[in-house]
Amino acid sequence: MTRAEVARHNTRDDCWIIVSGKVYEITAWAPHHPGGAGIARIYAGKDATAEFGDYHSAQAVAHMAHFCIGELVETSEEAKPPA
């Protein structure tokens, strides 16, 4: 999946995130997030790698495997540095 594909899933009812090069579909799980659904949804459609690593245990990382739906694939356009 590309960043553009993930970005289209940025709502409360369709929530995907990127963490460490993997894409996770967390729509149904977000309401159960210990910090609140709003925290999980802030990153809907975005890369949450830094934020995830800052606040989550190894157990949380292992739990995320249940929600993984694929790998992030960088397109040539997305890999270009900004002009």
N, CA, C and O atoms as a Maestro MAE file, in Angstrom:
{
 s_m_m2io_version
 :::
 2.0.0
}

f_m_ct {
 s_m_title
 :::
 protein
 m_atom[332] {
  # First column is atom index #
  i_m_mmod_type
  r_m_x_coord
  r_m_y_coord
  r_m_z_coord
  i_m_residue_number
  s_m_chain_name
  s_m_pdb_residue_name
  s_m_pdb_atom_name
  i_m_atomic_number
  :::
  1 25 0.845 -1.170 0.000 1 A "MET " " N  " 7
  2 3 0.000 0.000 0.000 1 A "MET " " CA " 6
  3 2 0.893 1.237 0.000 1 A "MET " " C  " 6
  4 15 1.984 1.233 0.570 1 A "MET " " O  " 8
  5 25 0.421 2.271 -0.634 2 A "THR " " N  " 7
  6 3 1.178 3.525 -0.682 2 A "THR " " CA " 6
  7 2 0.661 4.492 0.383 2 A "THR " " C  " 6
  8 15 -0.406 4.289 0.961 2 A "THR " " O  " 8
  9 25 1.436 5.543 0.628 3 A "ARG " " N  " 7
  10 3 0.995 6.583 1.567 3 A "ARG " " CA " 6
  11 2 -0.308 7.219 1.089 3 A "ARG " " C  " 6
  12 15 -1.173 7.560 1.896 3 A "ARG " " O  " 8
  13 25 -0.443 7.376 -0.225 4 A "ALA " " N  " 7
  14 3 -1.670 7.967 -0.776 4 A "ALA " " CA " 6
  15 2 -2.874 7.081 -0.478 4 A "ALA " " C  " 6
  16 15 -3.948 7.587 -0.152 4 A "ALA " " O  " 8
  17 25 -2.707 5.772 -0.585 5 A "GLU " " N  " 7
  18 3 -3.804 4.853 -0.267 5 A "GLU " " CA " 6
  19 2 -4.170 4.947 1.213 5 A "GLU " " C  " 6
  20 15 -5.348 5.006 1.566 5 A "GLU " " O  " 8
  21 25 -3.168 4.962 2.061 6 A "VAL " " N  " 7
  22 3 -3.412 5.043 3.504 6 A "VAL " " CA " 6
  23 2 -4.103 6.367 3.845 6 A "VAL " " C  " 6
  24 15 -5.009 6.400 4.677 6 A "VAL " " O  " 8
  25 25 -3.682 7.435 3.215 7 A "ALA " " N  " 7
  26 3 -4.245 8.763 3.493 7 A "ALA " " CA " 6
  27 2 -5.742 8.835 3.240 7 A "ALA " " C  " 6
  28 15 -6.427 9.656 3.848 7 A "ALA " " O  " 8
  29 25 -6.258 8.002 2.363 8 A "ARG " " N  " 7
  30 3 -7.706 7.993 2.085 8 A "ARG " " CA " 6
  31 2 -8.521 7.370 3.218 8 A "ARG " " C  " 6
  32 15 -9.746 7.490 3.242 8 A "ARG " " O  " 8
  33 25 -7.854 6.716 4.141 9 A "HIS " " N  " 7
  34 3 -8.536 6.038 5.253 9 A "HIS " " CA " 6
  35 2 -8.287 6.842 6.532 9 A "HIS " " C  " 6
  36 15 -7.572 6.411 7.436 9 A "HIS " " O  " 8
  37 25 -8.900 8.013 6.572 10 A "ASN " " N  " 7
  38 3 -8.574 8.988 7.619 10 A "ASN " " CA " 6
  39 2 -9.783 9.470 8.411 10 A "ASN " " C  " 6
  40 15 -9.813 10.608 8.879 10 A "ASN " " O  " 8
  41 25 -10.771 8.605 8.556 11 A "THR " " N  " 7
  42 3 -11.972 9.005 9.290 11 A "THR " " CA " 6
  43 2 -12.226 8.062 10.470 11 A "THR " " C  " 6
  44 15 -11.592 7.016 10.613 11 A "THR " " O  " 8
  45 25 -13.152 8.465 11.283 12 A "ARG " " N  " 7
  46 3 -13.560 7.662 12.436 12 A "ARG " " CA " 6
  47 2 -14.046 6.277 12.024 12 A "ARG " " C  " 6
  48 15 -13.820 5.300 12.739 12 A "ARG " " O  " 8
  49 25 -14.710 6.190 10.877 13 A "ASP " " N  " 7
  50 3 -15.276 4.923 10.407 13 A "ASP " " CA " 6
  51 2 -14.375 4.169 9.451 13 A "ASP " " C  " 6
  52 15 -14.753 3.108 8.955 13 A "ASP " " O  " 8
  53 25 -13.201 4.690 9.185 14 A "ASP " " N  " 7
  54 3 -12.258 4.056 8.248 14 A "ASP " " CA " 6
  55 2 -10.859 4.568 8.591 14 A "ASP " " C  " 6
  56 15 -10.377 5.533 7.997 14 A "ASP " " O  " 8
  57 25 -10.225 3.921 9.538 15 A "CYS " " N  " 7
  58 3 -9.004 4.441 10.163 15 A "CYS " " CA " 6
  59 2 -7.818 3.494 9.956 15 A "CYS " " C  " 6
  60 15 -7.746 2.420 10.553 15 A "CYS " " O  " 8
  61 25 -6.889 3.926 9.089 16 A "TRP " " N  " 7
  62 3 -5.646 3.183 8.879 16 A "TRP " " CA " 6
  63 2 -4.494 4.050 9.354 16 A "TRP " " C  " 6
  64 15 -4.552 5.277 9.269 16 A "TRP " " O  " 8
  65 25 -3.444 3.404 9.857 17 A "ILE " " N  " 7
  66 3 -2.224 4.119 10.231 17 A "ILE " " CA " 6
  67 2 -1.011 3.348 9.719 17 A "ILE " " C  " 6
  68 15 -1.096 2.169 9.376 17 A "ILE " " O  " 8
  69 25 0.113 4.048 9.678 18 A "ILE " " N  " 7
  70 3 1.389 3.438 9.324 18 A "ILE " " CA " 6
  71 2 2.264 3.457 10.573 18 A "ILE " " C  " 6
  72 15 2.368 4.478 11.252 18 A "ILE " " O  " 8
  73 25 2.891 2.320 10.872 19 A "VAL " " N  " 7
  74 3 3.868 2.234 11.958 19 A "VAL " " CA " 6
  75 2 5.011 1.352 11.465 19 A "VAL " " C  " 6
  76 15 4.813 0.180 11.143 19 A "VAL " " O  " 8
  77 25 6.186 1.920 11.411 20 A "SER " " N  " 7
  78 3 7.401 1.189 11.035 20 A "SER " " CA " 6
  79 2 7.267 0.435 9.713 20 A "SER " " C  " 6
  80 15 7.664 -0.725 9.602 20 A "SER " " O  " 8
  81 25 6.701 1.114 8.714 21 A "GLY " " N  " 7
  82 3 6.621 0.526 7.382 21 A "GLY " " CA " 6
  83 2 5.513 -0.473 7.174 21 A "GLY " " C  " 6
  84 15 5.444 -1.112 6.124 21 A "GLY " " O  " 8
  85 25 4.636 -0.623 8.164 22 A "LYS " " N  " 7
  86 3 3.488 -1.520 8.025 22 A "LYS " " CA " 6
  87 2 2.206 -0.710 8.160 22 A "LYS " " C  " 6
  88 15 2.170 0.327 8.823 22 A "LYS " " O  " 8
  89 25 1.159 -1.208 7.516 23 A "VAL " " N  " 7
  90 3 -0.129 -0.523 7.540 23 A "VAL " " CA " 6
  91 2 -1.084 -1.305 8.436 23 A "VAL " " C  " 6
  92 15 -1.202 -2.527 8.343 23 A "VAL " " O  " 8
  93 25 -1.758 -0.561 9.304 24 A "TYR " " N  " 7
  94 3 -2.688 -1.163 10.263 24 A "TYR " " CA " 6
  95 2 -4.069 -0.559 10.107 24 A "TYR " " C  " 6
  96 15 -4.217 0.655 9.967 24 A "TYR " " O  " 8
  97 25 -5.079 -1.416 10.133 25 A "GLU " " N  " 7
  98 3 -6.474 -0.985 10.061 25 A "GLU " " CA " 6
  99 2 -7.004 -1.039 11.490 25 A "GLU " " C  " 6
  100 15 -7.233 -2.122 12.030 25 A "GLU " " O  " 8
  101 25 -7.200 0.136 12.108 26 A "ILE " " N  " 7
  102 3 -7.543 0.181 13.534 26 A "ILE " " CA " 6
  103 2 -8.945 0.735 13.807 26 A "ILE " " C  " 6
  104 15 -9.243 1.143 14.930 26 A "ILE " " O  " 8
  105 25 -9.792 0.750 12.797 27 A "THR " " N  " 7
  106 3 -11.136 1.329 12.947 27 A "THR " " CA " 6
  107 2 -11.888 0.747 14.144 27 A "THR " " C  " 6
  108 15 -12.335 1.490 15.018 27 A "THR " " O  " 8
  109 25 -12.026 -0.551 14.187 28 A "ALA " " N  " 7
  110 3 -12.811 -1.188 15.254 28 A "ALA " " CA " 6
  111 2 -12.095 -1.154 16.595 28 A "ALA " " C  " 6
  112 15 -12.736 -1.179 17.645 28 A "ALA " " O  " 8
  113 25 -10.765 -1.096 16.563 29 A "TRP " " N  " 7
  114 3 -10.007 -1.120 17.803 29 A "TRP " " CA " 6
  115 2 -9.888 0.257 18.462 29 A "TRP " " C  " 6
  116 15 -9.766 0.334 19.685 29 A "TRP " " O  " 8
  117 25 -9.919 1.323 17.701 30 A "ALA " " N  " 7
  118 3 -9.688 2.676 18.232 30 A "ALA " " CA " 6
  119 2 -10.506 2.992 19.492 30 A "ALA " " C  " 6
  120 15 -9.960 3.577 20.427 30 A "ALA " " O  " 8
  121 25 -11.783 2.632 19.552 31 A "PRO " " N  " 7
  122 3 -12.550 2.945 20.771 31 A "PRO " " CA " 6
  123 2 -12.005 2.257 22.031 31 A "PRO " " C  " 6
  124 15 -12.349 2.650 23.145 31 A "PRO " " O  " 8
  125 25 -11.169 1.250 21.862 32 A "HIS " " N  " 7
  126 3 -10.618 0.510 22.998 32 A "HIS " " CA " 6
  127 2 -9.210 0.978 23.376 32 A "HIS " " C  " 6
  128 15 -8.611 0.447 24.311 32 A "HIS " " O  " 8
  129 25 -8.685 1.960 22.660 33 A "HIS " " N  " 7
  130 3 -7.337 2.463 22.938 33 A "HIS " " CA " 6
  131 2 -7.293 2.987 24.375 33 A "HIS " " C  " 6
  132 15 -8.145 3.788 24.760 33 A "HIS " " O  " 8
  133 25 -6.315 2.549 25.172 34 A "PRO " " N  " 7
  134 3 -6.261 2.979 26.581 34 A "PRO " " CA " 6
  135 2 -6.207 4.499 26.762 34 A "PRO " " C  " 6
  136 15 -6.676 5.015 27.777 34 A "PRO " " O  " 8
  137 25 -5.649 5.207 25.803 35 A "GLY " " N  " 7
  138 3 -5.577 6.663 25.891 35 A "GLY " " CA " 6
  139 2 -6.786 7.357 25.304 35 A "GLY " " C  " 6
  140 15 -6.859 8.586 25.296 35 A "GLY " " O  " 8
  141 25 -7.733 6.580 24.815 36 A "GLY " " N  " 7
  142 3 -8.943 7.124 24.217 36 A "GLY " " CA " 6
  143 2 -8.931 7.005 22.697 36 A "GLY " " C  " 6
  144 15 -7.874 7.031 22.066 36 A "GLY " " O  " 8
  145 25 -10.111 6.877 22.130 37 A "ALA " " N  " 7
  146 3 -10.245 6.717 20.684 37 A "ALA " " CA " 6
  147 2 -9.691 7.913 19.933 37 A "ALA " " C  " 6
  148 15 -9.122 7.762 18.852 37 A "ALA " " O  " 8
  149 25 -9.854 9.098 20.500 38 A "GLY " " N  " 7
  150 3 -9.385 10.308 19.831 38 A "GLY " " CA " 6
  151 2 -7.900 10.298 19.581 38 A "GLY " " C  " 6
  152 15 -7.436 10.767 18.541 38 A "GLY " " O  " 8
  153 25 -7.149 9.767 20.526 39 A "ILE " " N  " 7
  154 3 -5.691 9.697 20.378 39 A "ILE " " CA " 6
  155 2 -5.345 8.802 19.195 39 A "ILE " " C  " 6
  156 15 -4.527 9.176 18.354 39 A "ILE " " O  " 8
  157 25 -5.954 7.637 19.123 40 A "ALA " " N  " 7
  158 3 -5.674 6.720 18.012 40 A "ALA " " CA " 6
  159 2 -6.088 7.340 16.688 40 A "ALA " " C  " 6
  160 15 -5.391 7.189 15.684 40 A "ALA " " O  " 8
  161 25 -7.211 8.032 16.679 41 A "ARG " " N  " 7
  162 3 -7.740 8.585 15.423 41 A "ARG " " CA " 6
  163 2 -7.004 9.827 14.942 41 A "ARG " " C  " 6
  164 15 -7.116 10.182 13.769 41 A "ARG " " O  " 8
  165 25 -6.262 10.493 15.803 42 A "ILE " " N  " 7
  166 3 -5.491 11.672 15.388 42 A "ILE " " CA " 6
  167 2 -4.570 11.309 14.228 42 A "ILE " " C  " 6
  168 15 -4.294 12.136 13.360 42 A "ILE " " O  " 8
  169 25 -4.102 10.074 14.222 43 A "TYR " " N  " 7
  170 3 -3.139 9.639 13.210 43 A "TYR " " CA " 6
  171 2 -3.771 8.886 12.054 43 A "TYR " " C  " 6
  172 15 -3.060 8.305 11.234 43 A "TYR " " O  " 8
  173 25 -5.083 8.886 11.974 44 A "ALA " " N  " 7
  174 3 -5.765 8.198 10.878 44 A "ALA " " CA " 6
  175 2 -5.268 8.720 9.532 44 A "ALA " " C  " 6
  176 15 -5.273 9.923 9.273 44 A "ALA " " O  " 8
  177 25 -4.841 7.792 8.688 45 A "GLY " " N  " 7
  178 3 -4.345 8.146 7.367 45 A "GLY " " CA " 6
  179 2 -2.911 8.627 7.355 45 A "GLY " " C  " 6
  180 15 -2.422 9.082 6.321 45 A "GLY " " O  " 8
  181 25 -2.219 8.536 8.498 46 A "LYS " " N  " 7
  182 3 -0.876 9.105 8.626 46 A "LYS " " CA " 6
  183 2 0.127 8.087 9.154 46 A "LYS " " C  " 6
  184 15 -0.226 6.981 9.561 46 A "LYS " " O  " 8
  185 25 1.386 8.500 9.130 47 A "ASP " " N  " 7
  186 3 2.470 7.707 9.709 47 A "ASP " " CA " 6
  187 2 2.578 8.058 11.190 47 A "ASP " " C  " 6
  188 15 2.830 9.210 11.541 47 A "ASP " " O  " 8
  189 25 2.391 7.076 12.045 48 A "ALA " " N  " 7
  190 3 2.424 7.290 13.490 48 A "ALA " " CA " 6
  191 2 3.627 6.603 14.133 48 A "ALA " " C  " 6
  192 15 3.623 6.333 15.334 48 A "ALA " " O  " 8
  193 25 4.653 6.321 13.336 49 A "THR " " N  " 7
  194 3 5.808 5.572 13.836 49 A "THR " " CA " 6
  195 2 6.445 6.222 15.061 49 A "THR " " C  " 6
  196 15 6.621 5.560 16.083 49 A "THR " " O  " 8
  197 25 6.787 7.485 14.979 50 A "ALA " " N  " 7
  198 3 7.476 8.150 16.090 50 A "ALA " " CA " 6
  199 2 6.604 8.172 17.339 50 A "ALA " " C  " 6
  200 15 7.072 7.856 18.433 50 A "ALA " " O  " 8
  201 25 5.359 8.539 17.178 51 A "GLU " " N  " 7
  202 3 4.452 8.635 18.322 51 A "GLU " " CA " 6
  203 2 4.201 7.264 18.929 51 A "GLU " " C  " 6
  204 15 4.148 7.127 20.151 51 A "GLU " " O  " 8
  205 25 4.046 6.259 18.098 52 A "PHE " " N  " 7
  206 3 3.806 4.911 18.605 52 A "PHE " " CA " 6
  207 2 4.987 4.437 19.442 52 A "PHE " " C  " 6
  208 15 4.806 3.920 20.544 52 A "PHE " " O  " 8
  209 25 6.186 4.614 18.920 53 A "GLY " " N  " 7
  210 3 7.383 4.173 19.623 53 A "GLY " " CA " 6
  211 2 7.602 4.888 20.939 53 A "GLY " " C  " 6
  212 15 8.150 4.313 21.879 53 A "GLY " " O  " 8
  213 25 7.177 6.138 21.012 54 A "ASP " " N  " 7
  214 3 7.369 6.921 22.233 54 A "ASP " " CA " 6
  215 2 6.499 6.463 23.395 54 A "ASP " " C  " 6
  216 15 6.864 6.653 24.555 54 A "ASP " " O  " 8
  217 25 5.356 5.862 23.094 55 A "TYR " " N  " 7
  218 3 4.379 5.608 24.154 55 A "TYR " " CA " 6
  219 2 3.961 4.160 24.355 55 A "TYR " " C  " 6
  220 15 3.160 3.881 25.248 55 A "TYR " " O  " 8
  221 25 4.470 3.233 23.561 56 A "HIS " " N  " 7
  222 3 3.946 1.872 23.616 56 A "HIS " " CA " 6
  223 2 4.992 0.841 24.035 56 A "HIS " " C  " 6
  224 15 6.172 0.950 23.703 56 A "HIS " " O  " 8
  225 25 4.521 -0.156 24.771 57 A "SER " " N  " 7
  226 3 5.369 -1.237 25.265 57 A "SER " " CA " 6
  227 2 5.565 -2.300 24.185 57 A "SER " " C  " 6
  228 15 4.930 -2.266 23.132 57 A "SER " " O  " 8
  229 25 6.453 -3.235 24.473 58 A "ALA " " N  " 7
  230 3 6.661 -4.369 23.567 58 A "ALA " " CA " 6
  231 2 5.373 -5.181 23.434 58 A "ALA " " C  " 6
  232 15 5.098 -5.744 22.374 58 A "ALA " " O  " 8
  233 25 4.593 -5.242 24.498 59 A "GLN " " N  " 7
  234 3 3.318 -5.961 24.464 59 A "GLN " " CA " 6
  235 2 2.352 -5.280 23.486 59 A "GLN " " C  " 6
  236 15 1.649 -5.961 22.740 59 A "GLN " " O  " 8
  237 25 2.314 -3.962 23.485 60 A "ALA " " N  " 7
  238 3 1.444 -3.229 22.562 60 A "ALA " " CA " 6
  239 2 1.890 -3.451 21.124 60 A "ALA " " C  " 6
  240 15 1.059 -3.606 20.228 60 A "ALA " " O  " 8
  241 25 3.193 -3.467 20.904 61 A "VAL " " N  " 7
  242 3 3.727 -3.723 19.562 61 A "VAL " " CA " 6
  243 2 3.283 -5.105 19.090 61 A "VAL " " C  " 6
  244 15 2.854 -5.260 17.946 61 A "VAL " " O  " 8
  245 25 3.380 -6.100 19.950 62 A "ALA " " N  " 7
  246 3 2.959 -7.456 19.603 62 A "ALA " " CA " 6
  247 2 1.461 -7.511 19.308 62 A "ALA " " C  " 6
  248 15 1.038 -8.207 18.385 62 A "ALA " " O  " 8
  249 25 0.664 -6.790 20.080 63 A "HIS " " N  " 7
  250 3 -0.786 -6.767 19.881 63 A "HIS " " CA " 6
  251 2 -1.162 -6.163 18.527 63 A "HIS " " C  " 6
  252 15 -2.156 -6.562 17.921 63 A "HIS " " O  " 8
  253 25 -0.371 -5.208 18.060 64 A "MET " " N  " 7
  254 3 -0.657 -4.549 16.779 64 A "MET " " CA " 6
  255 2 -0.623 -5.522 15.605 64 A "MET " " C  " 6
  256 15 -1.234 -5.250 14.571 64 A "MET " " O  " 8
  257 25 0.067 -6.632 15.738 65 A "ALA " " N  " 7
  258 3 0.143 -7.616 14.646 65 A "ALA " " CA " 6
  259 2 -1.251 -8.054 14.196 65 A "ALA " " C  " 6
  260 15 -1.448 -8.395 13.030 65 A "ALA " " O  " 8
  261 25 -2.202 -8.044 15.104 66 A "HIS " " N  " 7
  262 3 -3.573 -8.448 14.775 66 A "HIS " " CA " 6
  263 2 -4.239 -7.505 13.782 66 A "HIS " " C  " 6
  264 15 -5.204 -7.886 13.120 66 A "HIS " " O  " 8
  265 25 -3.739 -6.290 13.674 67 A "PHE " " N  " 7
  266 3 -4.373 -5.266 12.852 67 A "PHE " " CA " 6
  267 2 -3.598 -4.951 11.578 67 A "PHE " " C  " 6
  268 15 -4.008 -4.097 10.792 67 A "PHE " " O  " 8
  269 25 -2.479 -5.639 11.374 68 A "CYS " " N  " 7
  270 3 -1.644 -5.377 10.202 68 A "CYS " " CA " 6
  271 2 -2.348 -5.877 8.943 68 A "CYS " " C  " 6
  272 15 -2.785 -7.026 8.871 68 A "CYS " " O  " 8
  273 25 -2.449 -4.987 7.948 69 A "ILE " " N  " 7
  274 3 -3.097 -5.367 6.692 69 A "ILE " " CA " 6
  275 2 -2.144 -5.299 5.500 69 A "ILE " " C  " 6
  276 15 -2.546 -5.575 4.369 69 A "ILE " " O  " 8
  277 25 -0.887 -4.935 5.747 70 A "GLY " " N  " 7
  278 3 0.063 -4.921 4.647 70 A "GLY " " CA " 6
  279 2 1.291 -4.080 4.925 70 A "GLY " " C  " 6
  280 15 1.456 -3.492 5.994 70 A "GLY " " O  " 8
  281 25 2.136 -4.049 3.925 71 A "GLU " " N  " 7
  282 3 3.390 -3.302 3.988 71 A "GLU " " CA " 6
  283 2 3.230 -1.968 3.259 71 A "GLU " " C  " 6
  284 15 2.472 -1.860 2.295 71 A "GLU " " O  " 8
  285 25 3.949 -0.966 3.731 72 A "LEU " " N  " 7
  286 3 3.986 0.321 3.051 72 A "LEU " " CA " 6
  287 2 4.956 0.210 1.882 72 A "LEU " " C  " 6
  288 15 6.067 -0.299 2.028 72 A "LEU " " O  " 8
  289 25 4.523 0.692 0.724 73 A "VAL " " N  " 7
  290 3 5.371 0.721 -0.463 73 A "VAL " " CA " 6
  291 2 5.518 2.182 -0.861 73 A "VAL " " C  " 6
  292 15 4.535 2.871 -1.132 73 A "VAL " " O  " 8
  293 25 6.751 2.635 -0.890 74 A "GLU " " N  " 7
  294 3 7.017 4.020 -1.271 74 A "GLU " " CA " 6
  295 2 7.018 4.122 -2.796 74 A "GLU " " C  " 6
  296 15 7.722 3.368 -3.467 74 A "GLU " " O  " 8
  297 25 6.245 5.036 -3.339 75 A "THR " " N  " 7
  298 3 6.285 5.280 -4.772 75 A "THR " " CA " 6
  299 2 7.402 6.262 -5.074 75 A "THR " " C  " 6
  300 15 7.906 6.926 -4.169 75 A "THR " " O  " 8
  301 25 7.786 6.359 -6.316 76 A "SER " " N  " 7
  302 3 8.862 7.293 -6.675 76 A "SER " " CA " 6
  303 2 8.464 8.728 -6.360 76 A "SER " " C  " 6
  304 15 9.314 9.533 -5.979 76 A "SER " " O  " 8
  305 25 7.196 9.058 -6.511 77 A "GLU " " N  " 7
  306 3 6.725 10.427 -6.188 77 A "GLU " " CA " 6
  307 2 6.806 10.682 -4.693 77 A "GLU " " C  " 6
  308 15 7.206 11.771 -4.282 77 A "GLU " " O  " 8
  309 25 6.443 9.723 -3.879 78 A "GLU " " N  " 7
  310 3 6.463 9.901 -2.427 78 A "GLU " " CA " 6
  311 2 7.885 9.933 -1.897 78 A "GLU " " C  " 6
  312 15 8.148 10.575 -0.880 78 A "GLU " " O  " 8
  313 25 8.792 9.263 -2.554 79 A "ALA " " N  " 7
  314 3 10.170 9.206 -2.089 79 A "ALA " " CA " 6
  315 2 10.970 10.459 -2.458 79 A "ALA " " C  " 6
  316 15 12.059 10.675 -1.926 79 A "ALA " " O  " 8
  317 25 10.437 11.285 -3.366 80 A "LYS " " N  " 7
  318 3 11.129 12.504 -3.769 80 A "LYS " " CA " 6
  319 2 11.182 13.510 -2.631 80 A "LYS " " C  " 6
  320 15 10.182 13.710 -1.942 80 A "LYS " " O  " 8
  321 25 12.333 14.148 -2.421 81 A "PRO " " N  " 7
  322 3 12.373 15.202 -1.403 81 A "PRO " " CA " 6
  323 2 11.589 16.421 -1.897 81 A "PRO " " C  " 6
  324 15 11.520 16.673 -3.100 81 A "PRO " " O  " 8
  325 25 11.000 17.173 -0.966 82 A "PRO " " N  " 7
  326 3 10.233 18.363 -1.376 82 A "PRO " " CA " 6
  327 2 11.130 19.365 -2.099 82 A "PRO " " C  " 6
  328 15 12.313 19.501 -1.787 82 A "PRO " " O  " 8
  329 25 10.546 20.061 -3.065 83 A "ALA " " N  " 7
  330 3 11.310 21.041 -3.849 83 A "ALA " " CA " 6
  331 2 11.535 22.306 -3.075 83 A "ALA " " C  " 6
  332 15 12.160 23.237 -3.582 83 A "ALA " " O  " 8
  :::
 }
 m_bond[331] {
  # First column is bond index #
  i_m_from
  i_m_to
  i_m_order
  :::
  1 1 2 1
  2 2 3 1
  3 3 4 2
  4 3 5 1
  5 5 6 1
  6 6 7 1
  7 7 8 2
  8 7 9 1
  9 9 10 1
  10 10 11 1
  11 11 12 2
  12 11 13 1
  13 13 14 1
  14 14 15 1
  15 15 16 2
  16 15 17 1
  17 17 18 1
  18 18 19 1
  19 19 20 2
  20 19 21 1
  21 21 22 1
  22 22 23 1
  23 23 24 2
  24 23 25 1
  25 25 26 1
  26 26 27 1
  27 27 28 2
  28 27 29 1
  29 29 30 1
  30 30 31 1
  31 31 32 2
  32 31 33 1
  33 33 34 1
  34 34 35 1
  35 35 36 2
  36 35 37 1
  37 37 38 1
  38 38 39 1
  39 39 40 2
  40 39 41 1
  41 41 42 1
  42 42 43 1
  43 43 44 2
  44 43 45 1
  45 45 46 1
  46 46 47 1
  47 47 48 2
  48 47 49 1
  49 49 50 1
  50 50 51 1
  51 51 52 2
  52 51 53 1
  53 53 54 1
  54 54 55 1
  55 55 56 2
  56 55 57 1
  57 57 58 1
  58 58 59 1
  59 59 60 2
  60 59 61 1
  61 61 62 1
  62 62 63 1
  63 63 64 2
  64 63 65 1
  65 65 66 1
  66 66 67 1
  67 67 68 2
  68 67 69 1
  69 69 70 1
  70 70 71 1
  71 71 72 2
  72 71 73 1
  73 73 74 1
  74 74 75 1
  75 75 76 2
  76 75 77 1
  77 77 78 1
  78 78 79 1
  79 79 80 2
  80 79 81 1
  81 81 82 1
  82 82 83 1
  83 83 84 2
  84 83 85 1
  85 85 86 1
  86 86 87 1
  87 87 88 2
  88 87 89 1
  89 89 90 1
  90 90 91 1
  91 91 92 2
  92 91 93 1
  93 93 94 1
  94 94 95 1
  95 95 96 2
  96 95 97 1
  97 97 98 1
  98 98 99 1
  99 99 100 2
  100 99 101 1
  101 101 102 1
  102 102 103 1
  103 103 104 2
  104 103 105 1
  105 105 106 1
  106 106 107 1
  107 107 108 2
  108 107 109 1
  109 109 110 1
  110 110 111 1
  111 111 112 2
  112 111 113 1
  113 113 114 1
  114 114 115 1
  115 115 116 2
  116 115 117 1
  117 117 118 1
  118 118 119 1
  119 119 120 2
  120 119 121 1
  121 121 122 1
  122 122 123 1
  123 123 124 2
  124 123 125 1
  125 125 126 1
  126 126 127 1
  127 127 128 2
  128 127 129 1
  129 129 130 1
  130 130 131 1
  131 131 132 2
  132 131 133 1
  133 133 134 1
  134 134 135 1
  135 135 136 2
  136 135 137 1
  137 137 138 1
  138 138 139 1
  139 139 140 2
  140 139 141 1
  141 141 142 1
  142 142 143 1
  143 143 144 2
  144 143 145 1
  145 145 146 1
  146 146 147 1
  147 147 148 2
  148 147 149 1
  149 149 150 1
  150 150 151 1
  151 151 152 2
  152 151 153 1
  153 153 154 1
  154 154 155 1
  155 155 156 2
  156 155 157 1
  157 157 158 1
  158 158 159 1
  159 159 160 2
  160 159 161 1
  161 161 162 1
  162 162 163 1
  163 163 164 2
  164 163 165 1
  165 165 166 1
  166 166 167 1
  167 167 168 2
  168 167 169 1
  169 169 170 1
  170 170 171 1
  171 171 172 2
  172 171 173 1
  173 173 174 1
  174 174 175 1
  175 175 176 2
  176 175 177 1
  177 177 178 1
  178 178 179 1
  179 179 180 2
  180 179 181 1
  181 181 182 1
  182 182 183 1
  183 183 184 2
  184 183 185 1
  185 185 186 1
  186 186 187 1
  187 187 188 2
  188 187 189 1
  189 189 190 1
  190 190 191 1
  191 191 192 2
  192 191 193 1
  193 193 194 1
  194 194 195 1
  195 195 196 2
  196 195 197 1
  197 197 198 1
  198 198 199 1
  199 199 200 2
  200 199 201 1
  201 201 202 1
  202 202 203 1
  203 203 204 2
  204 203 205 1
  205 205 206 1
  206 206 207 1
  207 207 208 2
  208 207 209 1
  209 209 210 1
  210 210 211 1
  211 211 212 2
  212 211 213 1
  213 213 214 1
  214 214 215 1
  215 215 216 2
  216 215 217 1
  217 217 218 1
  218 218 219 1
  219 219 220 2
  220 219 221 1
  221 221 222 1
  222 222 223 1
  223 223 224 2
  224 223 225 1
  225 225 226 1
  226 226 227 1
  227 227 228 2
  228 227 229 1
  229 229 230 1
  230 230 231 1
  231 231 232 2
  232 231 233 1
  233 233 234 1
  234 234 235 1
  235 235 236 2
  236 235 237 1
  237 237 238 1
  238 238 239 1
  239 239 240 2
  240 239 241 1
  241 241 242 1
  242 242 243 1
  243 243 244 2
  244 243 245 1
  245 245 246 1
  246 246 247 1
  247 247 248 2
  248 247 249 1
  249 249 250 1
  250 250 251 1
  251 251 252 2
  252 251 253 1
  253 253 254 1
  254 254 255 1
  255 255 256 2
  256 255 257 1
  257 257 258 1
  258 258 259 1
  259 259 260 2
  260 259 261 1
  261 261 262 1
  262 262 263 1
  263 263 264 2
  264 263 265 1
  265 265 266 1
  266 266 267 1
  267 267 268 2
  268 267 269 1
  269 269 270 1
  270 270 271 1
  271 271 272 2
  272 271 273 1
  273 273 274 1
  274 274 275 1
  275 275 276 2
  276 275 277 1
  277 277 278 1
  278 278 279 1
  279 279 280 2
  280 279 281 1
  281 281 282 1
  282 282 283 1
  283 283 284 2
  284 283 285 1
  285 285 286 1
  286 286 287 1
  287 287 288 2
  288 287 289 1
  289 289 290 1
  290 290 291 1
  291 291 292 2
  292 291 293 1
  293 293 294 1
  294 294 295 1
  295 295 296 2
  296 295 297 1
  297 297 298 1
  298 298 299 1
  299 299 300 2
  300 299 301 1
  301 301 302 1
  302 302 303 1
  303 303 304 2
  304 303 305 1
  305 305 306 1
  306 306 307 1
  307 307 308 2
  308 307 309 1
  309 309 310 1
  310 310 311 1
  311 311 312 2
  312 311 313 1
  313 313 314 1
  314 314 315 1
  315 315 316 2
  316 315 317 1
  317 317 318 1
  318 318 319 1
  319 319 320 2
  320 319 321 1
  321 321 322 1
  322 322 323 1
  323 323 324 2
  324 323 325 1
  325 325 326 1
  326 326 327 1
  327 327 328 2
  328 327 329 1
  329 329 330 1
  330 330 331 1
  331 331 332 2
  :::
 }
}
